């Protein structure tokens, strides 16, 4: 796993070393670092349009998508694009965002690792590339302390996950297997009852007692704690350096090939947004809440957003080795056939941006496009 360039801290943008070696000729041949590309970067600074009139992005109205929420709210993404207009669409589930990307309704999206892997595999490697990381952490096992007092007590209980085969569902099934317990991955039945429940519904299910706990991302985890739940396990403790990918940036391969200057500009905005979040954590938290209110009409209360915000880290590093591990967990759980993920990453435009910003390059864990 790539080594972190900075020590962990609340919502801090990361850039990790260990980039794969790239030939300069390969960079120039694909337009990254070419004269045309440099002209595009200058156009963005001067407010002129890049090679596309508009770029359409997609993301979730969720804290794990803090980068696009803050980047759009604060105008950082639009500033990086100059005269090219930013258009955004929000989604509630990864599969629908992948469908939109495949249909050409969006060009670039922020999304979890499982739907990114599924989209890449189902298209036989032709639909998308992962071009950056965005967030790490922010997933917890929260339980009713009256029913569950220890990790051993989880056996025989009803635990919610957001969706069959989603990132948290796979992580929980992998953890269950590590305890030596058996659960059918399709039905969720076994030594633990895995109840697939939409995150919007989980707090009510928890309050009513229809589930005894949940393995969920923020801010759902902190909502459950505000309702009397107890954090029994933070998933970050299961990973090396307590880092694992929760949100990536993906792009349509067609858009990447036709508009590399626009992709680079969006990544520049993403990197600068993450840097702004790291430098202004409290303002960034308020910005996220303002964006959530604009999108859904409701802010998160302090007792929810404060602990949730502390458990998330924004990162430019895609933490590629953890993506491979998550895919391996899905295979082991019986929810995914052995995937060929070679070429799923194209980090060349991101590394060009990072170099220009004076930051270390990041690596693709041997899964990068050659």
VOGU-3710 file (C-alpha; in Angstrom, 3 decimals, decimal comma):
1> xxxxxxxxxx> 0,000/0,000/0,000  1,404/3,470/-0,873  2,922/5,277/2,078  1,234/8,441/3,314  2,999/11,732/2,756  1,401/13,391/5,782  0,380/12,146/9,251  -3,352/11,386/9,712  -5,549/14,263/10,726  -9,184/15,298/10,384
11> xxxxxxxxxx> -10,301/15,520/6,765  -6,747/16,004/5,564  -5,871/15,748/1,896  -3,253/13,069/1,312  -0,763/12,405/-1,421  1,222/9,189/-1,265  4,511/8,260/-2,833  5,350/5,093/-4,756  4,205/6,072/-8,232  4,684/3,567/-11,028
21> xxxxxxxxxx> 7,464/4,553/-13,449  6,061/6,144/-16,613  7,879/6,896/-19,856  7,787/10,508/-20,959  6,951/9,369/-24,458  3,830/7,598/-23,199  2,706/10,772/-21,483  3,142/12,870/-24,586  1,456/10,328/-26,841  -1,734/10,444/-24,765
31> xxxxxxxxxx> -1,925/14,221/-24,585  -0,842/14,516/-20,947  1,947/17,066/-20,853  1,575/17,922/-24,533  1,632/21,480/-25,857  -2,111/21,340/-26,420  -2,598/20,254/-22,810  -0,583/23,159/-21,466  -2,632/25,549/-23,586  -5,749/24,060/-21,994
41> xxxxxxxxxx> -4,428/24,672/-18,490  -3,653/28,287/-19,417  -7,153/28,655/-20,880  -8,663/27,542/-17,585  -6,633/30,122/-15,699  -7,684/32,828/-18,145  -11,357/31,826/-17,996  -11,528/30,534/-21,566  -13,292/27,336/-22,504  -11,336/24,118/-22,720
51> xxxxxxxxxx> -12,025/21,463/-25,354  -15,594/20,909/-24,075  -18,275/23,518/-23,458  -19,552/21,603/-20,425  -18,414/18,796/-18,145  -21,083/16,796/-16,330  -20,149/15,325/-12,967  -22,021/12,981/-10,640  -21,737/12,328/-6,919  -23,738/11,429/-3,812
61> xxxxxxxxxx> -25,124/14,003/-1,342  -23,083/12,272/1,343  -20,134/13,135/3,578  -17,979/10,499/1,896  -18,299/12,683/-1,220  -17,037/15,786/0,557  -14,667/16,704/-2,280  -17,324/17,401/-4,946  -19,738/18,824/-2,359  -17,183/21,377/-1,161
71> xxxxxxxxxx> -15,562/21,845/-4,558  -18,850/22,851/-6,143  -20,169/24,782/-3,147  -17,014/26,896/-2,878  -16,576/27,316/-6,640  -13,152/25,638/-6,625  -14,051/23,114/-9,328  -15,584/25,759/-11,589  -12,577/28,043/-11,161  -10,268/25,233/-12,303
81> xxxxxxxxxx> -12,444/24,750/-15,398  -12,319/28,380/-16,484  -14,923/28,970/-19,204  -15,996/25,323/-19,382  -19,230/24,998/-17,444  -19,689/22,530/-14,612  -22,977/20,624/-14,437  -23,718/18,214/-11,599  -26,174/15,415/-10,892  -26,571/13,626/-7,563
91> xxxxxxxxxx> -27,226/9,921/-7,130  -28,270/7,719/-4,225  -26,665/4,470/-5,412  -23,554/3,435/-7,293  -25,283/1,299/-9,967  -27,416/4,229/-11,134  -24,335/6,439/-11,407  -22,531/3,778/-13,453  -25,583/3,561/-15,738  -25,488/7,324/-16,208
101> xxxxxxxxxx> -21,782/7,197/-17,049  -22,324/4,379/-19,544  -25,246/6,248/-21,109  -23,199/9,427/-21,502  -25,372/11,397/-19,065  -22,327/12,217/-16,933  -18,644/12,345/-17,803  -16,910/12,124/-14,420  -18,176/10,708/-11,153  -17,303/10,258/-7,494
111> xxxxxxxxxx> -18,208/6,717/-6,465  -17,402/3,842/-4,106  -14,917/1,091/-4,985  -17,395/-1,778/-5,418  -19,557/-0,128/-8,129  -16,390/1,114/-9,859  -15,022/-2,437/-9,971  -18,372/-3,877/-11,069  -18,730/-1,280/-13,823  -15,236/-1,950/-15,095
121> xxxxxxxxxx> -15,621/-5,732/-15,030  -19,086/-5,819/-16,631  -17,878/-3,658/-19,515  -14,790/-5,868/-19,922  -12,610/-2,907/-19,092  -14,109/-0,565/-21,678  -16,410/1,810/-19,788  -14,386/3,691/-17,185  -11,073/4,442/-15,559  -10,351/5,375/-11,956
131> xxxxxxxxxx> -8,395/8,623/-12,129  -8,066/9,683/-8,490  -8,887/8,944/-4,907  -11,259/11,135/-2,931  -11,946/9,785/0,564  -10,814/7,179/3,071  -12,450/5,798/6,212  -15,778/6,762/7,727  -17,275/3,259/8,078  -18,295/1,788/11,447
141> xxxxxxxxxx> -20,143/-1,083/13,058  -22,682/0,580/15,366  -24,834/-1,571/17,652  -27,540/-1,396/20,283  -25,505/-1,692/23,516  -28,483/-3,279/25,274  -28,318/-6,230/22,879  -24,638/-6,371/21,892  -21,840/-5,758/24,358  -18,881/-7,265/22,507
151> xxxxxxxxxx> -17,834/-8,369/19,030  -18,625/-11,963/19,983  -22,220/-10,915/20,697  -22,738/-10,000/17,018  -23,266/-13,696/16,273  -26,973/-14,441/16,052  -27,939/-10,767/15,679  -29,497/-8,751/12,831  -27,015/-6,310/11,315  -27,867/-3,914/8,501
161> xxxxxxxxxx> -25,665/-3,121/5,500  -26,645/-0,645/2,748  -27,038/-3,020/-0,219  -26,131/-6,548/-1,271  -22,631/-6,529/-2,714  -21,950/-2,872/-1,950  -18,655/-1,814/-0,360  -19,854/-2,048/3,246  -21,742/-5,301/2,643  -18,589/-6,932/1,287
171> xxxxxxxxxx> -16,515/-5,608/4,184  -18,958/-6,958/6,757  -19,183/-10,380/5,091  -15,385/-10,525/5,035  -15,235/-9,637/8,720  -17,854/-12,306/9,518  -15,784/-14,907/7,663  -12,773/-13,839/9,690  -14,658/-14,721/12,868  -15,228/-18,241/11,538
181> xxxxxxxxxx> -18,973/-17,674/11,121  -21,009/-18,697/8,069  -23,467/-16,504/6,151  -25,029/-17,114/2,733  -23,951/-14,040/0,705  -27,088/-14,018/-1,431  -29,774/-14,309/1,255  -27,760/-12,836/4,125  -28,885/-15,683/6,369  -26,603/-17,609/8,661
191> xxxxxxxxxx> -24,724/-17,184/11,925  -25,439/-13,460/11,538  -28,523/-12,094/9,768  -27,262/-9,523/7,256  -30,198/-7,218/6,552  -29,715/-5,156/3,390  -31,326/-1,794/4,179  -31,118/1,615/2,514  -29,091/4,045/4,617  -32,067/6,406/4,739
201> xxxxxxxxxx> -34,163/3,682/6,373  -31,527/2,214/8,709  -31,915/4,784/11,550  -35,659/4,081/11,785  -35,045/0,338/11,618  -32,503/0,717/14,424  -34,893/2,765/16,576  -37,725/0,275/16,073  -35,484/-2,654/16,990  -35,887/-4,444/13,661
211> xxxxxxxxxx> -32,071/-4,454/13,378  -29,603/-4,742/16,241  -26,835/-2,790/14,567  -25,393/-1,712/11,235  -22,108/-1,705/9,315  -22,529/1,649/7,583  -20,711/4,734/6,290  -20,956/8,231/7,668  -23,115/10,080/8,433  -25,447/7,100/9,010
221> xxxxxxxxxx> -23,088/5,680/11,659  -23,152/8,906/13,670  -26,940/9,151/13,271  -27,213/5,739/14,936  -24,904/6,856/17,741  -27,110/9,925/18,287  -30,022/7,495/18,700  -28,248/5,605/21,478  -26,027/3,314/19,435  -22,445/2,420/20,317
231> xxxxxxxxxx> -19,494/2,161/17,936  -18,288/-1,409/18,337  -15,732/-1,350/15,515  -14,233/1,267/13,206  -13,361/-0,407/9,898  -10,212/1,687/9,576  -8,654/-0,391/12,386  -8,769/-3,415/10,085  -6,549/-1,782/7,439  -2,843/-1,022/7,249
241> xxxxxxxxxx> -2,166/2,557/8,375  -5,934/2,794/9,030  -6,514/3,816/5,393  -8,838/2,284/2,822  -10,623/3,726/-0,164  -14,255/4,682/0,336  -14,624/7,065/-2,630  -12,839/7,205/-5,997  -13,070/9,505/-9,012  -13,984/7,753/-12,259
251> xxxxxxxxxx> -14,238/8,986/-15,831  -15,783/7,729/-19,033  -12,969/6,374/-21,192  -14,498/8,129/-24,191  -14,479/11,484/-22,388  -10,915/10,940/-21,181  -9,733/10,267/-24,720  -11,622/13,197/-26,271  -11,152/15,815/-23,521  -7,974/15,119/-21,512
261> xxxxxxxxxx> -7,598/18,841/-20,772  -11,031/18,955/-19,123  -10,295/15,827/-17,087  -7,043/17,368/-15,922  -8,856/20,585/-14,963  -11,426/18,681/-12,881  -8,599/16,831/-11,144  -6,824/20,128/-10,503  -10,010/21,374/-8,873  -10,303/18,150/-6,862
271> xxxxxxxxxx> -6,713/18,357/-5,590  -7,143/22,014/-4,655  -10,446/21,278/-2,946  -8,839/18,588/-0,819  -6,037/20,982/0,080  -8,616/23,631/1,044  -10,487/21,113/3,207  -7,243/20,206/4,991  -6,392/23,854/5,612  -9,926/24,864/6,614
281> xxxxxxxxxx> -11,586/21,838/8,288  -14,261/23,789/10,159  -15,160/25,967/7,175  -15,182/22,852/4,997  -17,547/21,103/7,397  -19,892/24,097/7,234  -19,597/24,102/3,445  -20,590/20,438/3,264  -23,622/21,125/5,434  -24,596/24,096/3,258
291> xxxxxxxxxx> -24,317/21,896/0,164  -26,439/19,168/1,770  -29,081/21,745/2,635  -29,041/23,091/-0,921  -29,401/19,614/-2,382  -31,806/18,067/0,101  -33,196/20,923/2,134  -31,776/19,691/5,416  -28,521/20,160/7,311  -26,962/17,569/9,597
301> xxxxxxxxxx> -27,132/18,441/13,316  -23,878/19,024/15,184  -24,148/15,741/17,117  -24,081/13,902/13,786  -21,763/15,901/11,529  -19,054/16,597/14,129  -18,064/12,969/14,862  -18,727/11,914/11,277  -16,446/14,618/9,907  -13,615/13,567/12,229
311> xxxxxxxxxx> -13,662/9,972/11,005  -13,276/10,828/7,302  -10,119/11,764/5,413  -10,078/13,334/1,968  -7,264/12,003/-0,202  -5,915/12,368/-3,719  -4,304/8,928/-3,402  -6,678/6,224/-4,698  -5,174/3,737/-2,210  -5,099/1,233/-5,046
321> xxxxxxxxxx> -3,901/-1,732/-3,026  -7,019/-1,512/-0,861  -9,233/-1,588/-3,959  -7,626/-4,874/-4,962  -8,124/-6,182/-1,422  -11,797/-5,207/-1,468  -12,278/-6,981/-4,791  -10,571/-10,058/-3,334  -12,967/-9,916/-0,383  -15,960/-9,841/-2,760
331> xxxxxxxxxx> -14,609/-12,874/-4,598  -14,053/-14,701/-1,329  -17,593/-13,870/-0,212  -19,031/-15,311/-3,428  -20,380/-11,988/-4,713  -17,887/-11,467/-7,550  -16,052/-13,709/-9,979  -12,286/-13,290/-10,075  -11,885/-9,931/-11,847  -9,138/-8,716/-14,140
341> xxxxxxxxxx> -8,516/-5,193/-12,859  -5,402/-4,516/-14,899  -5,756/-1,085/-16,455  -8,589/0,075/-14,194  -6,467/3,072/-13,133  -5,151/5,890/-15,280  -3,327/8,145/-12,856  -1,233/10,004/-15,407  -3,361/13,155/-15,481  -3,595/13,181/-11,663
351> xxxxxxxxxx> 0,154/12,777/-11,265  0,731/15,612/-13,693  -1,525/17,818/-11,549  0,144/16,688/-8,318  3,592/17,422/-9,707  2,481/20,905/-10,780  1,077/21,474/-7,276  4,370/20,409/-5,696  2,969/17,158/-4,291  4,269/13,567/-4,549
361> xxxxxxxxxx> 2,908/11,284/-7,246  0,675/8,320/-6,368  0,771/4,709/-7,531  -1,705/2,243/-8,996  -0,480/-0,953/-7,284  0,294/-2,560/-10,685  -3,302/-1,911/-11,832  -2,512/1,164/-13,928  -2,976/1,620/-17,638  0,273/0,898/-19,455
//
